């Protein structure tokens, strides 16, 4: 066996540097709004498959929170009185929708594309749920009493935080969702609520501070969580790669030993290497052969 046959192609080092992608050029705050991806498409695809079970579990947790919240609000609205409100009709419908998505998500063999479709539907109905929680005033038509500017604030904060922390959507999409929900509530509050102007502006400023805080905190925790997941994935991959590399080097050394020495001598040396260290270097592999 010549030297050229002994050479083998070494393991290819996969670049693990992260890059910014899916960010429109010229738009500010892209370093915050856009997530990281691996340079290698194969590695990114492997990470998505590796992370599928975790994303499925987090989606189930998010749907469970939304089901509990919508069901609780539906019961409270129904027990509050016979008056007709927007939330009385919307909360039970959203509860049924979130429950259906929960059942579909709880499938054992779920593909990445299927989970993405479920997550997008969850995000869409979360937006409609949040929008209908805004303080719409139908008091002028005699359908419900006048609303207060604080109505729906805690629902929107909870839905926004759940979107950031549990739903496996792109970071840019989560930011757009949080900003749109906050702007919708502020616009509806400013146009629908009939209270004193001074009190209304104070409430709007307070709501703006709350929405900004939950968006910033959710974004911060989301970025840290994603980086920790990618780091853990890389560590697991590097351990497997090093193990395969060691096995490959051992096979090369064994083939080299077999090519230089007779097979019986090489096997004897290999067995001696497994013995305690003090017995390895005191043996001379010399054999006497008669009638040669």
Residue frames relative to the residue before (quaternion, step in Angstrom):
aa qw qx qy qz dx dy dz
X 1.0000 0.0000 0.0000 0.0000 0.00 0.00 0.00
X 0.2847 -0.7913 0.5161 0.1629 3.61 -0.56 1.11
X 0.7039 -0.4953 0.3137 0.4010 3.52 -1.33 0.20
X 0.6279 0.5581 -0.3544 0.4107 3.59 1.05 -0.65
X 0.6542 0.5074 -0.3172 0.4625 3.56 1.10 -0.67
X 0.6297 0.5523 -0.3423 0.4258 3.57 1.14 -0.55
X 0.6259 0.5455 -0.3525 0.4318 3.58 1.14 -0.54
X 0.0815 -0.7890 0.6087 0.0182 3.55 -0.97 0.90
X 0.5892 -0.5740 0.4273 0.3752 3.51 -1.19 0.45
X 0.3868 -0.7383 0.4931 0.2493 3.62 -0.68 0.98
X 0.6566 -0.4902 0.3897 0.4204 3.53 -1.32 0.24
X 0.3833 -0.7142 0.5372 0.2334 3.52 -0.96 0.83
X 0.3585 -0.7298 0.5445 0.2056 3.54 -0.82 1.03
X 0.2576 -0.7651 0.5724 0.1435 3.56 -0.70 1.06
X 0.4309 -0.7013 0.5049 0.2599 3.53 -0.84 0.99
X 0.1529 -0.8115 0.5616 0.0512 3.52 -0.77 1.03
X 0.3778 0.7127 -0.5045 0.3078 3.57 1.22 0.30
X 0.3413 -0.7503 0.5308 0.1974 3.55 -0.91 0.87
X 0.1468 -0.7897 0.5924 0.0619 3.51 -1.10 0.67
X 0.4724 -0.6342 0.5286 0.3085 3.54 -1.31 0.31
X 0.0653 0.8075 -0.5823 0.0683 3.56 -0.81 0.93
X 0.7882 0.3012 -0.2564 0.4714 3.52 -1.39 0.28
X 0.5133 0.6174 -0.4354 0.4071 3.58 1.05 0.69
X 0.4043 -0.7081 0.5109 0.2724 3.62 -0.73 0.91
X 0.4669 -0.6940 0.4730 0.2768 3.55 -0.91 0.92
X 0.7887 0.3204 -0.2488 0.4618 3.52 -1.09 0.77
X 0.5880 0.5635 -0.3830 0.4360 3.60 1.22 -0.09
X 0.4205 -0.7188 0.4814 0.2733 3.63 -0.75 0.91
X 0.7995 0.3007 -0.2443 0.4590 3.51 -1.36 0.38
X 0.3110 0.7627 -0.5201 0.2261 3.63 1.07 0.54
X 0.6123 0.5553 -0.3615 0.4314 3.59 1.09 -0.55
X 0.6828 0.4458 -0.2896 0.5011 3.58 1.19 -0.42
X 0.7466 0.4561 -0.2347 0.4236 3.55 0.84 -0.99
X 0.7271 0.4254 -0.2386 0.4832 3.59 1.14 -0.48
X 0.4078 -0.7348 0.4974 0.2153 3.52 -1.01 0.84
X 0.5444 -0.6114 0.4715 0.3277 3.53 -1.32 0.19
X 0.0596 -0.7614 0.6441 0.0428 3.52 -1.25 0.58
X 0.5234 -0.6155 0.4829 0.3377 3.54 -1.20 0.53
X 0.5823 -0.5891 0.4336 0.3547 3.55 -1.17 0.62
X 0.7097 0.4367 -0.2501 0.4930 3.55 0.96 -0.89
X 0.4200 -0.7178 0.4973 0.2470 3.58 -0.73 1.05
X 0.6248 0.5384 -0.3377 0.4535 3.57 1.05 -0.75
X 0.6626 0.4947 -0.3018 0.4744 3.58 0.99 -0.82
X 0.6392 0.5166 -0.3269 0.4667 3.59 1.02 -0.75
X 0.6500 0.5021 -0.3118 0.4776 3.59 1.01 -0.81
X 0.6396 0.5199 -0.3193 0.4676 3.57 1.03 -0.78
X 0.6412 0.5177 -0.3192 0.4680 3.57 1.05 -0.75
X 0.6419 0.5216 -0.3280 0.4564 3.59 0.99 -0.78
X 0.6644 0.4813 -0.3052 0.4835 3.60 0.97 -0.77
X 0.6347 0.5276 -0.3151 0.4685 3.57 1.07 -0.79
X 0.7397 0.4197 -0.2141 0.4805 3.56 1.03 -0.83
X 0.4052 0.7524 -0.4554 0.2496 3.61 1.27 -0.04
X 0.6769 0.4992 -0.3020 0.4487 3.59 0.86 -0.95
X 0.6470 0.5072 -0.3213 0.4700 3.59 0.99 -0.77
X 0.6625 0.4948 -0.3096 0.4695 3.59 0.98 -0.81
X 0.6265 0.5268 -0.3403 0.4629 3.58 1.04 -0.70
X 0.6578 0.5035 -0.3082 0.4678 3.58 0.98 -0.81
X 0.6706 0.4922 -0.3050 0.4637 3.58 0.93 -0.85
X 0.6228 0.5275 -0.3403 0.4670 3.60 1.10 -0.67
X 0.6352 0.5156 -0.3274 0.4727 3.59 1.01 -0.76
X 0.6397 0.5147 -0.3292 0.4663 3.59 1.00 -0.76
X 0.6536 0.5112 -0.3162 0.4599 3.58 0.95 -0.85
X 0.6689 0.4882 -0.3004 0.4733 3.59 0.94 -0.86
X 0.6167 0.5402 -0.3497 0.4534 3.59 1.06 -0.68
X 0.6470 0.5026 -0.3183 0.4770 3.59 0.99 -0.81
X 0.6731 0.4929 -0.2996 0.4629 3.60 0.91 -0.87
X 0.6325 0.5220 -0.3347 0.4641 3.60 1.03 -0.74
X 0.6717 0.4974 -0.3028 0.4580 3.56 0.88 -0.94
X 0.6759 0.4973 -0.3018 0.4525 3.58 0.92 -0.89
X 0.6942 0.4653 -0.2903 0.4662 3.61 0.83 -0.92
X 0.6460 0.5097 -0.3299 0.4627 3.60 1.02 -0.73
X 0.6483 0.5135 -0.3175 0.4639 3.59 0.97 -0.82
X 0.6702 0.4859 -0.2993 0.4746 3.58 0.93 -0.89
X 0.6292 0.5318 -0.3453 0.4496 3.60 1.03 -0.71
X 0.6633 0.4929 -0.3104 0.4699 3.59 0.94 -0.85
X 0.6570 0.5071 -0.3166 0.4592 3.59 0.92 -0.87
X 0.6633 0.5028 -0.3103 0.4593 3.60 0.93 -0.83
X 0.6676 0.5007 -0.3116 0.4544 3.58 0.97 -0.80
X 0.7095 0.4447 -0.2559 0.4831 3.59 1.07 -0.72
X 0.5516 0.6498 -0.3893 0.3493 3.60 1.21 -0.27
X 0.7409 -0.3486 0.2378 0.5226 3.59 1.06 -0.57
X 0.6313 -0.5702 0.3776 0.3658 3.57 -1.28 0.18
X 0.4642 0.6954 -0.4558 0.3051 3.63 1.19 -0.13
X 0.4347 -0.7066 0.5070 0.2338 3.55 -1.14 0.76
X 0.0371 0.7851 -0.6156 0.0570 3.57 -0.85 1.00
X 0.6339 -0.5276 0.4045 0.3951 3.53 -1.30 0.33
X 0.6789 0.5202 -0.2987 0.4234 3.58 0.92 -0.92
X 0.5908 0.5879 -0.3786 0.4025 3.61 1.09 -0.58
X 0.7231 0.4018 -0.2528 0.5017 3.56 1.07 -0.61
X 0.6867 0.5127 -0.2896 0.4264 3.58 1.07 -0.67
X 0.6551 0.5476 -0.3300 0.4026 3.61 0.92 -0.84
X 0.6700 0.4669 -0.3351 0.4698 3.68 0.81 -0.72
X 0.6356 0.5247 -0.3373 0.4549 3.60 1.01 -0.76
X 0.6746 0.4806 -0.2984 0.4742 3.58 0.90 -0.87
X 0.6034 0.5522 -0.3589 0.4496 3.58 1.05 -0.65
X 0.6620 0.4896 -0.3026 0.4801 3.59 0.94 -0.87
X 0.6501 0.5175 -0.3225 0.4534 3.62 0.96 -0.83
X 0.6797 0.4801 -0.2947 0.4697 3.59 0.86 -0.93
X 0.6308 0.5249 -0.3345 0.4635 3.59 1.06 -0.70
X 0.6404 0.5125 -0.3244 0.4711 3.60 1.01 -0.77
X 0.6577 0.4940 -0.3105 0.4764 3.59 0.96 -0.81
X 0.6145 0.5472 -0.3434 0.4528 3.59 1.08 -0.68
X 0.6566 0.5026 -0.3081 0.4704 3.58 0.98 -0.87
X 0.6671 0.4944 -0.3065 0.4654 3.59 0.94 -0.86
X 0.6681 0.5084 -0.3082 0.4474 3.60 0.97 -0.81
X 0.6722 0.5137 -0.2930 0.4454 3.58 1.10 -0.66
X 0.3494 0.7110 -0.5165 0.3250 3.57 1.04 0.84
X 0.5328 -0.6640 0.4205 0.3137 3.57 -0.92 0.90
X 0.7850 0.2200 -0.1121 0.5681 3.59 0.79 -1.01
X 0.1171 0.7984 -0.5694 0.1569 3.56 -0.05 1.35
X 0.3523 -0.7475 0.5306 0.1887 3.55 -0.88 0.98
X 0.6555 -0.5232 0.3727 0.3971 3.56 -1.28 0.40
X 0.6741 0.4933 -0.3027 0.4589 3.60 0.90 -0.87
X 0.6379 0.5208 -0.3306 0.4610 3.59 1.02 -0.73
X 0.6519 0.5023 -0.3162 0.4719 3.57 0.97 -0.81
X 0.6320 0.5272 -0.3376 0.4568 3.59 1.00 -0.72
X 0.6431 0.5097 -0.3274 0.4685 3.59 0.99 -0.75
X 0.6466 0.5093 -0.3208 0.4687 3.60 0.98 -0.82
X 0.6531 0.5138 -0.3127 0.4600 3.57 0.97 -0.86
X 0.6484 0.5117 -0.3237 0.4615 3.60 0.98 -0.79
X 0.6456 0.4970 -0.3212 0.4827 3.59 1.02 -0.76
X 0.6303 0.5272 -0.3337 0.4620 3.58 1.00 -0.76
X 0.6569 0.5016 -0.3097 0.4701 3.57 0.97 -0.82
X 0.6412 0.5300 -0.3249 0.4500 3.59 1.00 -0.80
X 0.7251 0.4154 -0.2547 0.4866 3.59 0.80 -0.96
X 0.5624 0.5573 -0.3947 0.4661 3.60 1.19 -0.34
X 0.6412 0.5112 -0.3257 0.4706 3.57 1.06 -0.73
X 0.6642 0.4829 -0.3176 0.4741 3.62 0.90 -0.84
X 0.6204 0.5312 -0.3429 0.4639 3.59 1.05 -0.72
X 0.6813 0.4794 -0.2923 0.4696 3.58 0.89 -0.90
X 0.6503 0.5265 -0.3252 0.4407 3.57 0.95 -0.84
X 0.7022 0.4537 -0.2732 0.4758 3.60 0.96 -0.81
X 0.5927 0.5433 -0.3728 0.4632 3.58 1.27 -0.10
X 0.4826 0.6661 -0.4361 0.3650 3.59 1.27 -0.15
X 0.5586 -0.6546 0.3987 0.3169 3.61 -1.08 0.66
X 0.0163 -0.7938 0.6065 -0.0421 3.57 0.28 1.26
X 0.2544 -0.7790 0.5591 0.1255 3.56 -0.91 0.94
X 0.0000 0.7920 -0.6092 0.0400 3.54 -0.61 1.21
X 0.3315 0.7807 -0.4756 0.2332 3.54 1.25 0.36
X 0.5971 0.5799 -0.3661 0.4162 3.57 1.13 -0.59
X 0.7115 0.4079 -0.2538 0.5128 3.60 1.13 -0.53
X 0.5308 -0.6711 0.3861 0.3445 3.58 1.26 0.13
X 0.4717 0.6930 -0.4367 0.3265 3.56 1.21 0.33
X 0.8003 -0.0447 0.0468 0.5961 3.58 1.04 -0.65
X 0.5940 -0.5715 0.4115 0.3890 3.58 -1.16 0.43
X 0.6650 -0.4955 0.3602 0.4272 3.61 -1.22 0.34
X 0.3969 -0.7322 0.5125 0.2091 3.54 -1.04 0.82
X 0.4066 -0.6858 0.5510 0.2465 3.52 -1.35 0.36
X 0.5773 -0.6171 0.3966 0.3586 3.64 -1.07 0.56
X 0.6272 0.5424 -0.3469 0.4383 3.60 1.20 -0.26
X 0.4840 0.6937 -0.4301 0.3155 3.59 1.24 -0.23
X 0.8401 0.2166 -0.1775 0.4646 3.55 -0.98 0.95
X 0.4534 0.7069 -0.4572 0.2927 3.61 1.21 -0.08
X 0.7143 0.4507 -0.2831 0.4545 3.60 0.76 -0.97
X 0.6001 0.5471 -0.3688 0.4522 3.59 1.11 -0.57
X 0.6789 0.4855 -0.2899 0.4684 3.58 0.90 -0.90
X 0.6350 0.5235 -0.3351 0.4587 3.60 1.00 -0.74
X 0.6731 0.4953 -0.2993 0.4604 3.57 0.94 -0.89
X 0.6620 0.4967 -0.3112 0.4670 3.59 0.92 -0.88
X 0.6457 0.5207 -0.3229 0.4557 3.60 0.97 -0.81
X 0.6799 0.4818 -0.2993 0.4648 3.58 0.90 -0.88
X 0.6261 0.5241 -0.3349 0.4702 3.60 1.04 -0.73
X 0.6321 0.5349 -0.3300 0.4532 3.59 1.01 -0.77
X 0.6802 0.4880 -0.2921 0.4624 3.57 0.92 -0.87
X 0.7958 0.3861 -0.1745 0.4326 3.55 0.76 -1.05
X 0.8062 0.3152 -0.1426 0.4799 3.61 0.98 -0.73
X 0.6885 0.4683 -0.3087 0.4599 3.60 0.91 -0.73
X 0.3256 -0.7710 0.5127 0.1918 3.65 -0.70 1.01
X 0.2665 0.7393 -0.5658 0.2496 3.56 0.49 1.21
X 0.6468 -0.4988 0.3878 0.4271 3.55 -1.26 0.21
X 0.6021 -0.6002 0.3907 0.3530 3.53 -1.07 0.76
X 0.6367 0.5323 -0.3296 0.4502 3.58 0.98 -0.80
X 0.6567 0.5013 -0.3075 0.4721 3.58 1.01 -0.80
X 0.6362 0.5183 -0.3280 0.4681 3.60 1.03 -0.74
X 0.6380 0.5167 -0.3253 0.4693 3.59 1.03 -0.77
X 0.6486 0.5100 -0.3175 0.4674 3.59 0.95 -0.88
X 0.6374 0.5251 -0.3270 0.4595 3.59 0.99 -0.82
X 0.6874 0.4896 -0.2926 0.4497 3.59 0.81 -0.97
X 0.6680 0.4902 -0.3053 0.4694 3.59 0.96 -0.83
X 0.6655 0.5031 -0.3149 0.4526 3.62 0.90 -0.86
X 0.6440 0.5147 -0.3295 0.4602 3.59 0.95 -0.81
X 0.6647 0.5053 -0.3023 0.4599 3.58 0.94 -0.87
X 0.6716 0.4923 -0.3035 0.4631 3.59 0.91 -0.90
X 0.6313 0.5372 -0.3359 0.4472 3.60 0.97 -0.79
X 0.6691 0.4902 -0.3104 0.4644 3.58 0.90 -0.88
X 0.6636 0.5038 -0.3164 0.4536 3.60 0.92 -0.83
X 0.6629 0.4991 -0.3132 0.4618 3.60 0.97 -0.82
X 0.6635 0.4939 -0.3065 0.4710 3.59 0.91 -0.89
X 0.6467 0.5178 -0.3213 0.4587 3.58 0.98 -0.79
X 0.6920 0.4880 -0.2856 0.4488 3.59 0.90 -0.90
X 0.7489 0.4075 -0.2206 0.4737 3.60 1.09 -0.66
X 0.7562 0.4166 -0.2134 0.4572 3.60 1.08 -0.62
X 0.6783 0.5005 -0.3070 0.4417 3.58 0.95 -0.80
X 0.1772 -0.7827 0.5928 0.0677 3.56 -0.91 1.00
X 0.3112 0.6959 -0.5859 0.2750 3.55 -0.10 1.36
X 0.7178 -0.4022 0.3166 0.4719 3.55 -1.29 -0.05
X 0.5854 -0.6301 0.3900 0.3288 3.55 -0.99 0.90
X 0.6616 0.5166 -0.3161 0.4421 3.59 0.92 -0.89
X 0.6719 0.4835 -0.2921 0.4789 3.58 0.93 -0.88
X 0.6369 0.5375 -0.3320 0.4417 3.58 1.01 -0.79
X 0.6780 0.4876 -0.3065 0.4567 3.59 0.88 -0.86
X 0.6098 0.5331 -0.3554 0.4665 3.59 1.04 -0.65
X 0.6694 0.4911 -0.3011 0.4691 3.57 0.95 -0.88
X 0.6404 0.5231 -0.3305 0.4550 3.59 0.99 -0.76
X 0.6465 0.5018 -0.3234 0.4750 3.59 0.98 -0.78
X 0.6526 0.5078 -0.3155 0.4655 3.59 0.97 -0.83
X 0.6539 0.5034 -0.3138 0.4696 3.59 0.97 -0.83
X 0.6264 0.5368 -0.3347 0.4555 3.59 1.03 -0.77
X 0.6489 0.5077 -0.3174 0.4695 3.58 0.97 -0.83
X 0.6562 0.5104 -0.3140 0.4586 3.59 0.96 -0.83
X 0.6796 0.4842 -0.2962 0.4647 3.60 0.86 -0.92
X 0.6440 0.5115 -0.3251 0.4668 3.59 1.00 -0.78
X 0.6565 0.5197 -0.3162 0.4461 3.57 0.95 -0.84
X 0.6912 0.4703 -0.3014 0.4584 3.59 0.84 -0.90
X 0.6353 0.5174 -0.3396 0.4619 3.62 1.05 -0.63
X 0.6792 0.4837 -0.2973 0.4652 3.59 0.91 -0.87
X 0.6747 0.4859 -0.3019 0.4664 3.59 0.93 -0.88
X 0.6524 0.5097 -0.3152 0.4639 3.59 0.98 -0.79
X 0.6519 0.5085 -0.3102 0.4694 3.58 1.00 -0.80
X 0.6459 0.5268 -0.3168 0.4526 3.57 0.98 -0.86
X 0.6879 0.4654 -0.2842 0.4789 3.59 0.85 -0.94
X 0.6343 0.5410 -0.3378 0.4369 3.59 1.01 -0.75
X 0.6608 0.5034 -0.3121 0.4610 3.59 0.90 -0.89
X 0.6639 0.4970 -0.3096 0.4652 3.59 0.92 -0.87
X 0.6553 0.5170 -0.3173 0.4501 3.60 0.96 -0.83
X 0.6707 0.4951 -0.3082 0.4583 3.58 0.90 -0.88
X 0.6553 0.5005 -0.3227 0.4647 3.59 0.94 -0.78
X 0.6369 0.5148 -0.3351 0.4660 3.59 1.02 -0.72
X 0.6443 0.5149 -0.3257 0.4623 3.61 1.00 -0.76
X 0.6712 0.4834 -0.3038 0.4728 3.59 0.92 -0.83
X 0.6352 0.5214 -0.3348 0.4610 3.58 1.02 -0.71
X 0.6540 0.4985 -0.3138 0.4747 3.60 0.96 -0.81
X 0.6314 0.5268 -0.3300 0.4636 3.59 1.03 -0.75
X 0.6662 0.4984 -0.3046 0.4636 3.58 0.93 -0.86
X 0.6380 0.5221 -0.3344 0.4567 3.58 0.99 -0.76
X 0.6559 0.4943 -0.3126 0.4773 3.60 0.95 -0.82
X 0.6614 0.5019 -0.3085 0.4642 3.58 0.96 -0.82
X 0.6560 0.5118 -0.3156 0.4562 3.60 0.97 -0.81
X 0.6227 0.5309 -0.3436 0.4608 3.60 1.05 -0.69
X 0.6641 0.4863 -0.3034 0.4800 3.58 0.93 -0.86
X 0.6489 0.5240 -0.3185 0.4505 3.58 0.98 -0.83
X 0.6641 0.4985 -0.3101 0.4629 3.60 0.95 -0.84
X 0.6258 0.5288 -0.3368 0.4640 3.58 1.05 -0.71
X 0.6660 0.4822 -0.3018 0.4826 3.59 0.93 -0.85
X 0.6317 0.5346 -0.3334 0.4517 3.56 1.04 -0.71
X 0.6518 0.5055 -0.3105 0.4725 3.59 0.99 -0.82
X 0.6450 0.5054 -0.3252 0.4720 3.59 0.98 -0.78
X 0.6447 0.5137 -0.3223 0.4654 3.58 1.01 -0.75
X 0.6555 0.5007 -0.3143 0.4700 3.62 0.98 -0.78
X 0.6333 0.5247 -0.3335 0.4609 3.58 1.02 -0.73
X 0.6458 0.5066 -0.3222 0.4717 3.58 1.00 -0.77
X 0.6354 0.5232 -0.3312 0.4613 3.60 1.00 -0.74
X 0.6627 0.5002 -0.3080 0.4645 3.58 0.94 -0.88
X 0.6545 0.5098 -0.3195 0.4579 3.58 0.98 -0.79
X 0.6558 0.4928 -0.3199 0.4740 3.61 0.98 -0.77
X 0.6328 0.5244 -0.3323 0.4628 3.58 1.05 -0.72
X 0.6496 0.5154 -0.3117 0.4639 3.57 0.99 -0.86
X 0.6630 0.5062 -0.3036 0.4605 3.59 0.98 -0.82
X 0.6758 0.4979 -0.3024 0.4517 3.58 1.08 -0.63
X 0.7059 0.4575 -0.2646 0.4715 3.61 1.15 -0.52
X 0.7909 0.2502 -0.1089 0.5477 3.61 1.03 -0.75
X 0.6060 -0.5175 0.4377 0.4163 3.58 -1.24 0.32
X 0.6357 -0.5847 0.3473 0.3653 3.53 -1.10 0.69
X 0.6696 0.5025 -0.3235 0.4411 3.60 0.91 -0.86
X 0.6510 0.4979 -0.3194 0.4757 3.60 1.04 -0.74
X 0.6525 0.5182 -0.3163 0.4535 3.56 0.96 -0.85
X 0.6618 0.4916 -0.3120 0.4723 3.62 0.95 -0.79
X 0.6296 0.5249 -0.3350 0.4645 3.58 1.08 -0.71
X 0.6495 0.5019 -0.3157 0.4760 3.59 0.97 -0.81
X 0.6420 0.5321 -0.3254 0.4459 3.58 1.00 -0.80
X 0.6591 0.4923 -0.3061 0.4790 3.59 1.02 -0.78
X 0.6486 0.5230 -0.3235 0.4485 3.60 1.04 -0.72
X 0.6126 0.5601 -0.3553 0.4298 3.58 1.09 -0.60
X 0.6461 0.5139 -0.3190 0.4654 3.59 1.21 -0.41
X 0.5746 0.5893 -0.3758 0.4259 3.59 1.27 -0.16
X 0.7054 -0.4295 0.3144 0.4680 3.62 -1.22 0.12
X 0.6257 -0.6013 0.3420 0.3606 3.63 -1.03 0.75
X 0.6502 0.5497 -0.3440 0.3959 3.64 0.96 -0.72
X 0.6874 0.4790 -0.2865 0.4648 3.63 1.19 -0.34
X 0.5442 0.6629 -0.3957 0.3285 3.58 1.20 -0.23
X 0.8009 0.3626 -0.1603 0.4488 3.57 0.73 -1.10
X 0.6206 0.5417 -0.3554 0.4417 3.63 1.19 0.28
X 0.6244 0.5309 -0.3382 0.4625 3.57 1.24 0.16
X 0.2085 -0.7653 0.6011 0.0982 3.54 -0.93 0.97
X 0.2776 -0.7835 0.5381 0.1394 3.54 -0.67 1.14
X 0.2942 0.7198 -0.5552 0.2951 3.58 0.36 1.36
X 0.0354 -0.7948 0.6057 -0.0121 3.55 -0.86 0.97
X 0.3290 -0.7360 0.5660 0.1725 3.52 -1.11 0.80
X 0.1080 -0.7959 0.5955 0.0142 3.53 -0.84 1.05
X 0.2637 -0.7682 0.5688 0.1295 3.58 -0.74 1.06
X 0.8271 0.2371 -0.1770 0.4778 3.54 -1.35 0.39
X 0.3876 0.6940 -0.5101 0.3285 3.56 0.90 0.95
